[in-house]
């Protein structure tokens, strides 16, 4: 058992992180999407972030091992926060904010000191087949103050980078024939999607950040098991391209993947290896597949005003692939 003073320090760290993140639950006057202001803490304004998706399985399917390596890498990088690309709790989300699945799949798994930072999350389709609103309920932060889902779509403003977390599950038409999905606050579908796209476009236009990064659960372009998504190709992708988005980061496909857009500088990145992986399930895409790993792991981002350093890690913490992006959109890559 850890000494009492170490436990006290850990509790204090969590409390300070919670206070440092200002949650603006009401939309600002210049945007319809709610925002979290997460001010950079490093003197040079740089950011370090981990990204993981498709993870919440009570520690099974190597979730615990991935979490342990996230803790190791998180400490080395001195991360500012964690982003989840959705499917946070399997198989059907949570029933309410006191559902034991939440602690069993989140609070009791990501226990490393370096991971006691805010987690910003989007919902995945598996979260929607439970009580989708429970993960948005402020009461869940009383169970674990790290867990930050202030709306189904919201923005994290963090100095040099703006992160636009987008609710992609309602875009997927075939889900609407499944009565398990919790569509409260979403139906009618067409109106909801139109508003999400309008608000996202407005926010992207207004953003002055060096890096514009959009996060959603579902892939747009993917060579993994689910493949390309027609609805997002038609509705979301044009907004990302016209607004000069640098990266679209998703989960849903249980793999680690880097795809370069065939007609823009957009990077399409999959980090969906938080637990159960899909070895050997592949699709084709017309975009350029720079890297694909059909196993478990996570992604790191180190961002400065002019450069981004990105890497994929496997379940043992080994670097699988790393590459750099320059703010001039010139890209170099080196795999390991």
C-alpha positions as CSV (number, residue, x, y, z in Angstrom):
1,X,0.0,0.0,0.0
2,X,1.3,3.5,-0.9
3,X,2.3,5.7,2.1
4,X,-0.3,8.1,3.3
5,X,1.6,11.2,2.1
6,X,1.8,9.8,-1.4
7,X,-1.9,9.2,-1.5
8,X,-2.5,12.7,-0.3
9,X,-0.2,14.1,-3.1
10,X,-2.1,12.1,-5.7
11,X,-5.5,13.4,-4.4
12,X,-4.1,16.9,-4.4
13,X,-2.9,16.5,-8.0
14,X,-6.3,15.4,-9.1
15,X,-8.0,18.3,-7.3
16,X,-5.6,20.9,-8.8
17,X,-6.2,19.5,-12.3
18,X,-9.9,19.7,-11.8
19,X,-9.7,23.3,-10.6
20,X,-7.3,24.3,-13.4
21,X,-9.8,23.3,-16.1
22,X,-12.4,26.0,-16.5
23,X,-15.6,24.4,-17.8
24,X,-17.7,27.0,-19.6
25,X,-21.0,25.1,-19.8
26,X,-22.9,27.9,-21.5
27,X,-21.9,28.6,-25.1
28,X,-19.8,31.7,-25.6
29,X,-21.3,34.6,-27.5
30,X,-19.1,33.9,-30.6
31,X,-19.9,30.2,-30.9
32,X,-22.7,27.7,-30.4
33,X,-20.5,24.8,-29.2
34,X,-19.6,24.8,-25.5
35,X,-16.0,25.1,-24.6
36,X,-13.4,24.0,-22.1
37,X,-10.5,26.4,-21.5
38,X,-7.4,24.3,-20.8
39,X,-4.5,26.7,-20.5
40,X,-1.1,25.3,-21.3
41,X,1.1,24.8,-18.3
42,X,4.5,24.7,-19.9
43,X,6.5,27.9,-20.2
44,X,6.8,27.6,-24.0
45,X,3.1,27.0,-24.5
46,X,3.7,23.5,-25.9
47,X,1.3,20.6,-25.4
48,X,1.7,16.9,-24.8
49,X,-1.4,14.7,-25.2
50,X,-2.3,11.0,-25.3
51,X,-5.1,9.7,-27.4
52,X,-6.8,6.3,-26.9
53,X,-10.1,4.8,-28.0
54,X,-12.4,1.8,-27.8
55,X,-11.1,0.8,-24.3
56,X,-13.7,0.3,-21.5
57,X,-13.7,-3.5,-20.9
58,X,-13.1,-3.9,-17.2
59,X,-9.4,-4.2,-17.9
60,X,-9.8,-7.2,-20.2
61,X,-8.3,-7.6,-23.7
62,X,-5.1,-6.0,-22.6
63,X,-6.9,-2.8,-21.5
64,X,-4.9,-2.8,-18.3
65,X,-1.6,-3.3,-20.1
66,X,-2.3,-0.4,-22.5
67,X,-3.2,1.7,-19.5
68,X,0.1,0.9,-17.8
69,X,2.1,1.9,-20.8
70,X,0.0,5.1,-21.2
71,X,1.1,5.9,-17.6
72,X,4.8,5.4,-18.5
73,X,4.7,7.5,-21.7
74,X,2.5,10.1,-20.0
75,X,5.1,10.6,-17.3
76,X,7.9,10.9,-19.8
77,X,6.0,13.4,-21.9
78,X,4.5,15.3,-18.9
79,X,1.1,15.2,-20.6
80,X,-1.4,17.9,-20.3
81,X,-4.5,15.8,-20.9
82,X,-5.9,12.7,-22.5
83,X,-8.4,12.5,-25.4
84,X,-10.7,9.5,-25.9
85,X,-12.1,8.8,-29.3
86,X,-15.1,7.0,-27.9
87,X,-16.6,3.6,-27.1
88,X,-15.7,4.5,-23.6
89,X,-17.7,1.7,-21.9
90,X,-18.5,-1.7,-23.5
91,X,-20.8,-3.2,-24.5
92,X,-23.7,-0.8,-23.9
93,X,-22.3,2.3,-22.1
94,X,-23.5,2.9,-18.6
95,X,-27.0,2.8,-17.1
96,X,-26.4,5.8,-14.8
97,X,-23.7,7.7,-13.1
98,X,-23.4,5.2,-10.3
99,X,-23.1,2.2,-12.6
100,X,-20.1,0.1,-11.3
101,X,-19.0,-0.4,-14.9
102,X,-17.7,3.2,-14.8
103,X,-15.2,2.5,-12.0
104,X,-14.4,-1.0,-13.3
105,X,-13.6,0.3,-16.8
106,X,-12.1,3.7,-16.1
107,X,-11.4,4.9,-12.6
108,X,-9.8,1.6,-11.5
109,X,-7.8,1.1,-14.7
110,X,-6.1,4.4,-15.5
111,X,-4.5,4.8,-12.1
112,X,-1.0,6.0,-13.0
113,X,0.0,9.4,-11.6
114,X,0.6,10.8,-15.0
115,X,-3.0,10.0,-16.1
116,X,-4.6,12.0,-13.3
117,X,-5.2,14.8,-15.7
118,X,-8.4,15.8,-17.5
119,X,-9.8,13.3,-20.0
120,X,-11.8,14.8,-22.9
121,X,-14.1,12.3,-24.5
122,X,-16.5,11.8,-27.4
123,X,-19.2,9.2,-27.3
124,X,-19.0,6.1,-29.5
125,X,-21.8,3.9,-30.8
126,X,-21.5,1.5,-27.8
127,X,-21.9,4.5,-25.5
128,X,-25.1,5.4,-27.3
129,X,-26.6,1.9,-26.7
130,X,-26.7,2.6,-23.0
131,X,-27.8,5.8,-21.2
132,X,-25.9,8.2,-23.5
133,X,-26.8,11.2,-21.3
134,X,-25.3,9.6,-18.2
135,X,-21.7,10.3,-19.5
136,X,-22.6,13.9,-19.9
137,X,-24.2,14.3,-16.4
138,X,-22.0,16.5,-14.2
139,X,-22.6,13.9,-11.4
140,X,-20.2,11.6,-13.1
141,X,-17.4,14.0,-12.3
142,X,-18.1,13.4,-8.6
143,X,-17.2,9.8,-9.2
144,X,-14.1,10.7,-11.1
145,X,-13.3,14.4,-11.7
146,X,-11.1,13.7,-14.7
147,X,-14.0,12.6,-16.9
148,X,-15.0,15.5,-19.0
149,X,-17.9,15.3,-21.5
150,X,-19.6,18.7,-21.2
151,X,-21.7,18.1,-24.3
152,X,-21.9,15.6,-27.2
153,X,-19.9,18.1,-29.3
154,X,-17.6,20.6,-27.7
155,X,-14.3,22.5,-28.0
156,X,-11.1,22.3,-26.0
157,X,-9.2,25.6,-26.3
158,X,-5.6,25.0,-25.4
159,X,-3.5,27.9,-26.6
160,X,-1.7,26.8,-29.7
161,X,-4.3,24.1,-30.5
162,X,-8.0,23.9,-30.6
163,X,-9.6,20.5,-30.4
164,X,-13.1,20.1,-31.8
165,X,-14.8,17.0,-30.4
166,X,-17.7,16.0,-32.7
167,X,-20.6,13.6,-32.1
168,X,-20.4,11.4,-35.1
169,X,-22.7,8.5,-34.1
170,X,-25.9,10.3,-35.2
171,X,-24.4,10.7,-38.7
172,X,-24.5,6.9,-39.3
173,X,-27.8,6.2,-40.9
174,X,-28.1,2.4,-40.2
175,X,-27.9,3.0,-36.5
176,X,-31.3,4.7,-36.6
177,X,-33.0,1.4,-37.3
178,X,-31.7,0.0,-34.0
179,X,-34.0,0.6,-31.1
180,X,-31.1,0.1,-28.6
181,X,-29.7,3.6,-29.4
182,X,-30.5,6.4,-27.0
183,X,-31.5,9.3,-29.3
184,X,-32.7,11.7,-26.6
185,X,-31.7,15.2,-27.5
186,X,-30.7,14.1,-31.0
187,X,-33.9,13.4,-33.1
188,X,-34.8,14.6,-35.6
189,X,-31.5,13.4,-37.2
190,X,-31.3,15.8,-40.1
191,X,-31.7,18.9,-37.9
192,X,-29.2,17.7,-35.4
193,X,-26.6,17.0,-38.0
194,X,-27.1,20.3,-39.8
195,X,-26.7,22.1,-36.5
196,X,-23.5,20.2,-35.6
197,X,-22.0,21.0,-39.0
198,X,-23.0,24.6,-38.9
199,X,-21.6,25.1,-35.4
200,X,-18.4,23.3,-36.2
201,X,-17.8,25.4,-39.4
202,X,-18.4,28.6,-37.4
203,X,-16.0,27.5,-34.7
204,X,-13.3,26.4,-37.1
205,X,-13.6,29.7,-39.0
206,X,-13.3,31.7,-35.7
207,X,-10.3,29.6,-34.4
208,X,-7.0,31.4,-34.3
209,X,-5.0,28.4,-33.0
210,X,-2.0,27.2,-34.8
211,X,-3.4,23.7,-34.9
212,X,-7.0,22.7,-35.7
213,X,-7.7,19.1,-34.6
214,X,-11.1,17.5,-35.0
215,X,-11.9,14.4,-32.9
216,X,-14.8,12.0,-33.7
217,X,-15.5,8.4,-33.0
218,X,-16.0,7.1,-36.6
219,X,-13.3,7.0,-39.3
220,X,-13.7,9.0,-42.5
221,X,-11.0,7.1,-44.4
222,X,-9.7,3.9,-43.1
223,X,-8.0,0.7,-44.2
224,X,-9.0,-1.1,-41.0
225,X,-12.1,-3.3,-40.5
226,X,-14.9,-0.8,-40.8
227,X,-13.4,1.1,-43.7
228,X,-14.5,4.4,-45.1
229,X,-17.7,6.0,-43.8
230,X,-20.0,7.3,-46.6
231,X,-22.0,9.7,-44.4
232,X,-18.9,11.3,-43.0
233,X,-17.2,11.5,-46.4
234,X,-20.2,13.4,-47.8
235,X,-21.1,15.6,-44.8
236,X,-18.1,16.1,-42.5
237,X,-15.0,15.8,-44.7
238,X,-15.8,18.8,-46.9
239,X,-16.0,21.0,-43.8
240,X,-12.6,19.8,-42.6
241,X,-10.9,20.4,-45.9
242,X,-12.4,23.9,-46.6
243,X,-11.6,25.0,-43.0
244,X,-8.0,23.9,-43.2
245,X,-8.2,21.3,-40.4
246,X,-4.8,19.7,-39.7
247,X,-5.9,16.3,-38.2
248,X,-9.0,14.3,-37.9
249,X,-8.6,11.7,-35.1
250,X,-11.0,8.8,-34.6
251,X,-11.5,5.4,-33.0
252,X,-14.1,2.8,-34.0
253,X,-11.7,0.8,-36.0
254,X,-9.7,-1.2,-33.4
255,X,-6.3,-0.4,-34.8
256,X,-3.6,2.3,-35.0
257,X,-3.5,4.0,-38.4
258,X,-2.2,7.0,-40.2
259,X,-3.7,8.0,-43.5
260,X,-2.8,11.1,-45.6
261,X,-5.6,12.7,-47.6
262,X,-5.1,12.4,-51.3
263,X,-6.1,16.0,-52.1
264,X,-5.4,18.1,-49.0
265,X,-2.9,18.3,-46.1
266,X,-5.4,16.6,-43.7
267,X,-4.0,13.7,-41.7
268,X,-6.6,11.0,-40.8
269,X,-5.5,9.2,-37.7
270,X,-7.0,6.2,-36.0
271,X,-6.4,5.5,-32.3
272,X,-8.8,2.7,-31.5
273,X,-6.5,0.1,-29.9
274,X,-7.4,0.7,-26.2
275,X,-8.4,-2.9,-25.6
276,X,-9.8,-5.5,-28.0
277,X,-8.1,-5.5,-31.4
278,X,-9.2,-6.8,-34.8
279,X,-6.1,-8.6,-36.2
280,X,-6.3,-9.2,-39.9
281,X,-9.4,-7.2,-40.8
282,X,-8.6,-4.8,-43.6
283,X,-10.3,-2.6,-46.2
284,X,-9.2,-0.4,-49.1
285,X,-9.2,3.4,-49.2
286,X,-8.3,5.8,-52.0
287,X,-6.2,7.9,-49.6
288,X,-2.6,7.1,-48.8
289,X,-2.1,4.6,-46.0
290,X,1.1,5.7,-44.4
291,X,1.0,3.2,-41.4
292,X,-1.4,0.5,-40.1
293,X,-1.1,-1.7,-37.1
294,X,-3.9,-4.1,-36.4
295,X,-3.2,-4.5,-32.7
296,X,-3.6,-2.7,-29.4
297,X,-2.0,0.6,-28.3
298,X,-2.4,4.4,-28.2
299,X,-1.1,7.6,-29.7
300,X,0.9,10.6,-28.4
301,X,0.9,14.2,-29.7
302,X,3.6,16.8,-28.8
303,X,2.6,20.1,-30.2
304,X,4.5,23.4,-30.5
305,X,3.4,26.5,-32.4
306,X,5.3,25.3,-35.5
307,X,5.7,21.6,-35.2
308,X,3.8,18.4,-34.2
309,X,5.5,15.2,-33.2
310,X,3.3,12.2,-33.3
311,X,3.8,8.5,-32.4
312,X,1.9,5.2,-32.0
313,X,2.8,2.9,-29.2
314,X,2.0,-0.8,-28.8
315,X,0.8,-2.7,-25.7
316,X,4.4,-3.1,-24.6
317,X,5.1,0.7,-24.9
318,X,7.3,0.3,-28.0
319,X,7.2,3.0,-30.6
320,X,5.6,1.5,-33.7
321,X,5.6,4.6,-36.0
322,X,6.5,8.3,-35.5
323,X,6.4,11.3,-37.7
324,X,6.6,15.1,-37.7
325,X,4.3,17.7,-39.1
326,X,5.5,21.2,-39.8
327,X,3.0,24.1,-39.7
328,X,4.0,24.8,-43.3
329,X,2.2,21.4,-44.0
330,X,5.5,19.8,-45.0
331,X,5.5,16.3,-43.5
332,X,8.3,13.9,-42.8
333,X,7.8,10.4,-41.3
334,X,10.0,7.8,-39.7
335,X,8.8,4.4,-38.6
336,X,10.3,2.2,-36.0
